[in-house]
Amino acid sequence: MFGRRATTTYNLETARAVLEACTHDLADEDDRMKTIDGKLTQLAAFSGVSIAISGGLGGSVLAAGHLDLGFLIALGSCIGLAALLLLAAVILAFRALSPKLYAGIDENAVIQRTTQNALNREPSEAIAEIAAGRRDMLLAARAINNRKASATTRTYICASTGFAFLVAGLLVTAVGAVV
């Protein structure tokens, strides 16, 4: 008993089914990661373009000085707040998109699975070990994706609030031009 590895026998068909299910779950989580990354990228792009357009147009309206002082102050405040919130959205998106600890398949696990002793195992044991590795990868990916999803929500809140201030700035400009 000492010095010998206890071997567990697994049913080959069960081990295959578990591996297939784990592989499918991991593929779903990878798709989730790509979807979240796409949303973050779109939010960052939207926010960046909004900053560029509102900064150029709003700055020229402010510089022209065709509005009463109160409207100029209100417009400047709206544009300033919008720019800060949209910039925060870009920063949040970039932080969430930065490389994470999840790197996919662990190289050491692959090396251990391909040693001579590992290759001489029962197929059901090898498949069960690979399935367990997929489980560990899924847990790591899910934890990262959950943090990315939270960051996406915060990014959306900043971007939408910033955009709302831009719309308020348009209303201030419209009212100020008429008065």
Secondary structure, 3 states (H helix, E strand, C coil): CCCCCCCCCCCHHHHHHHHHHHHHHHHHHHHHHHHHHHHHHHHHHHHHHHHHHHHHHHHHHHHHCCCCHHHHHHHHHHHHHHHHHHHHHHHHHHHHHCCCCCCCCCHHHHHHHCCHHHHCCCHHHHHHHHHHHHHHHHHHHHHHHHHHHHHHHHHHHHHHHHHHHHHHHHHHHHHHHHC
